[in-house]
Amino acid sequence: MTTVQPHHAAELRAAAAHQLGRRSFLTVTSAAAALAFSVGLPGTAHAAEADARRIGADPFTLGVASGDPGPSSVVLWTRLAPSPYEPGSGLPRARFTVRWELAHDARFTRVVRRGGATAHPEFDHSVHVDVTGLDADRVYFYRFRAGEWISPVGRTRTAPSRRARISELRLAAVSCQAYHDGYFTAYRHLADEDLDVVLHLGDYLYEYAVTATGGARNDTDRRLPAHYNRETVTLEDYRLRYGLYKSDPDLMAAHAAHPFVVTWDDHETENNYAGGTPENDVPPEEFLLRRAAAYRAYWENQPLRTPQRPTGPDMRLHRR
């Protein structure tokens, strides 16, 4: 994680001590957090390119997803992660080219769009493809390729035309999925439903510690690394937690079956935070750095468009 240097934190605390107004203080704090999280991003630095054919294990362990469907567009998502429970997900700090295809059928005999995208290490090798020029209210199938590895096939659907007369809309609303509280069985059933879209209303993950046996899951076939048994605070913490959640097979099945429209609640960052106010008594600049880490990991792991990418601790989820 990129962090504000100690002297920056001291300056921010000194500004508060000199009784800067709340608005001015949070503006300075937000600017510092934005600066900290802009270091090394595409456009300011460029990682070397690596040959995806050298990826030695399946990089699509977190599956695929689609989201934010419009009448003529949809976002396709994946994240390269051969080892999702390890820092860096088992990949070098290099960028990889990922190919994608969108078709009318699951066998890809009628491909309608294809292209390439770059998985940047600065964004944890996540891929967000905004596919445009599609037919309204139509089912499509999609997949990704990295080197010789091919992802699972995903199914998505565009929204109806704005002028269409709709007799029904089939949707599911989900929220508050706590890995440590048990299995995501409901998602397996949801994957089998005939739906137009899934609305995720927040608490996609919980920041609380997860024990080696997965909390209430009491897993007997594996033990989670020790870094899960602590609360998420840093960018690496949040990335690892998304790797854990998104590796759940039932959640992966739901994402592969339907487009999601997502928003957050509080636990994607911290319980009961509000704006720049944390749950506990910590300096505002420290909390905004945590919020910046949480928002960045959220964008990296959701089917969201590039304009929705956060700037430091600030992120706009809506399109207009």
N, C-alpha and C positions, 0 to 999 in steps of 0.2 A: 504494500500500500504506500502511496505517496503521502507524506505527512508534512504539516507545517513545521518548519524548523523552530527549535525552542525560543529563539529570540523573537520570531514572529508572534508566537503565543504570548510572550511577555509584553510585547508592544500592545497587543489587543487587550490584555488584562489592564495594562496601564491606562489605555484609553477609557476603559470602563471606570477605573478608579478616579479619573479626572472628570467624571460625570458627563460624558458624552450622552446626548439624548439617545433613547432606545433605537429610534430609526437610524440615526447616524452610526451608532455602534454596530447594529446588525448589518448595515451596509458594508462597513469595513470588514466585519467578520465574514460575510458572504463573499466578498471579493477575495479574501485570503483563501477561503475554501475553494473557490473557483480556480484560483491560481494553482493551488496544490494539486487539483484534479485535472488540470489542463496539461501538465507536464507529460511529455511522451505520447500525446495523442496524435492520431493521423492528421497530417497537416502541419504539425510542429516537429515531428520526428518520424523517421521511417525505419521500421524493423526490416532486416534482411528477408528476402523471399526464400522459402524452402520448398522443396519438391514434395508434394503431397503423396507421391508414390513411396516415399520413405517412411510414412506413418506405419508403424509395425503392428498396431492393434486397432480394432474397430473404433473409429472416432465418433460414431453416432450412438453412443451409449445413452444419451439423453433424449433420443428420438427427434421428432420434428413437430412443428406447430404452425398454425396459421391464425391470423387475427385481423381485427379492425376492418371487416369487409365493407366495401362500398359497392355501388351498382356496377362499377367498371374496374375495380381494383381489389387487391387483398395483399396482406403482408405474409410472406413465408419466412419461417425461422428455423434455425438449428444452431447447435454449438458443438464445435469439435472438442471432444473430451475422452481420450482413450482411458484415462484414469481419473474419473470425476471426483474421487475422494482424496486426491492428493493436490497440494498446491501446484498451480500451473496445469493441472489436469493431464499430466503426462506428455506435454508438448513443449518444444523449445520456444524461446521468445523470438519467433519468426512468423511471418505472415504466410498464409496458404491460399491458393486459389481453389474455390469450391464451385463446381458446376451445378446448375439446377434445371429442372424441366417441369413444365405444367402441361397436362394433357386432359382430353375429354374422357379417357378411360384408364382404368387401373393398370392395364398392360402396356400403356404408353405407345399404342399403335397410332394414335392421333394426337401428336404433340402440337400444341398451339403456341407455346412460348418456351424459350430456353435462353440461358445466358450464364454468365459467370459473376462471382462475387468474391471479395477478399475477406478472409477471416483474420483479423488483426489481433495480435497478442495484447495490445492496449485495451481491447474490449473482450478479453478472455476468449478469443477465437469464436465469438458469436457472429452469426450471419443474419442479416435482415434484408429481405428482398421485397421491394414494393413493386408488384406486378400490375401493370395498367393495361388498358385497352381490351378488357374482358367483357363478355356478355353478362347482362344483369340476370340475377336470380338463376344462376346455373351452377351445377356441381362440377368441380375440377379435381384432378388428382395431381400430386406433386412429389418430387423426390430430389435428393441431393447426391452428388458424387464428389469424393475427395480422393484423388489417386485411383486406386483399384477398389476402394470401399464405396458401397452404395447404401444410402440410408433406407430405413423403412419408408413405405409409401404413405403419404398423408392424403386425406380427403378434405376439401374445403368447399365453400359456397359463397358466391357473391350476393350482395343485397339486391332486393328488387329495385326496379327503376323508380325514381321519385314520382313518376306519373302513373305508376301501376296501381290498380285497384286490388288491394290485398284482402282476401277472405279470411286468412288465418296466418298466424306466425307461431312457429314452434320453437320455444327457447327454454333453456334451463338456467337457473340462478344458483351459484355456488359461492361458498366463502368459508373462512375459518378452518383451514386444513392444518392440523397440528400433527406433524410426523410422529412426535413422541407420545401422542395420545392413542395411536392405533393405526390400523390399516385404512387405505383409501378405497374400500370395496365399492362405495357408491359410484366412484368414477368408472369402474368396470361396467356397471349397469348403464351408466350414462353413455358410454361409448357405443352401446348397442341400440340406443334410441335414435329415432328419426327426427333430427333437430335441424333448425336453420342456423342457430348460433347459441353459444354459451356465454353468459354474463358472469364474470368472476368479480365479486363485489368486495374483495379485499381479504387481508390476512392470508396471502398466498403461502407465506411461511411464518414461523414463529422464531423469535430471536433467542429463546431459552435454550439452555444446554440439553443435549441429547446424549444419553448414556451409551456405552459400548454395545449394548444389546438393543438399542433403538427405543428406549423407554418402555412404554406399555406394550410394544410389539414383542418384546422378549425374544428377539431373534436367537436361534440356536445354530444357524448355519454360517454365521459370520460375526465379527466384532468390528465395530466402527473405530477409526483412529481417535486418539485422545483429543485431537483438536476440535472434535464436535462437542465434547463435554464441557463447554463454556459458552457464555453468551456472545452473540455476534456483535462486534464493534468495528472491526477493520474491514477494508475492502476484501481482503483475502477471506475473512470469516464469512462474509455474506456470499461470496462466490462459492465457497465450499458448501454452504448450507443449501444454495440453489442446486448444486450438483447432487446433494443427497435427496432433496425433494423430487427433482425432475427424473431421478433414476427409478422412482417408484413405477412399476409396470402398469398399474391401473391409471395413474395420472397421465403417463405417456400415451396410453390407449385413447383416453378422452381427447387429448390434444391432437392426436393423429386423425381422429374421427370427425372433429367439428372445429370451425373457427371460433376463437375466443375474443371477446371484448373485455378488457381488463381495467380495473382501477385498484388503488390500494386502500388500506385502512391504516392502522397504526403499527401492527406487529412486523410489517416489512422493514420497519426501522427500529421502533422501540415502543413498548407498551405505553399507551396514554399520552404520547407526545402531542403537542399542538403547535404548529408553525415552528418557531425557533425555541420553544419552551420544552425542555426534556422532562421525563418523569421524575428524575432524581436531581439532586443539587450538584450539577457539574457546570463548569464555565460554559457560557454560550458558544464560544469559538470551538470548544472541544465537541459539543453536541452537533454543531453544524458540519464539522468534518465527518462525524459519524453519519449524519443525514446524507451528506454528499456521497459517501461510500455506499449507503443503502440504496439511494436513488440510481446510482450508476449500475450497481449489480442488478437492480430491478429491470432497467432498460435492457441490459445485456441478455437477460433471460426471459424476456417476453416478446411476443410478436408485435413490436411497435416500430413505427417509422423513424427514419433518421432525424427529421426535424423535432421529434419528441425526445431526443437524447438530452440528458440533463447538462446544465452548466453549473458545476459545483453543487451546492445544496438546493438548486432551483430546477424544477422540471415541470413542464406543462403537458398533461396527459391528453387534454381535449385538442381537437383539430381546429375548431373555430368557435 
